[in-house]
Amino acid sequence: MDSNMVLRLGAVGLLGLMLFGAAFALREPDVPEPIRIFPAVVPADPLAAELTRCRKLGLEAAGNQACEEAWAESRARFFSPPNVSREH
């Protein structure tokens, strides 16, 4: 066989593979996954609610006294030993 015949057979084979791949991809339509909507969780803890409010303030929270106090309380809770109960 000469090189032109080999190239033609390769091209036909590649075309066949591409057609097979296209037929395989189109055999079943893609069904989009349903969108799941979860309700917003409202924090029962007043500190969590205040931290959420401060997070929404963005850079303005840096000078806010209530946010500073909430962050201090959050740090105190985080770094306190687990058996120590703190009054809120």
Secondary structure, DSSP 8 states (H G I E B T S, - for coil): --HHHHHHHHHHHHHHHHHHHHHHHHSS---------------SSHHHHHHHHHHHHGGGGGG-HHHHHHHHHHHHHHHS-TT-----
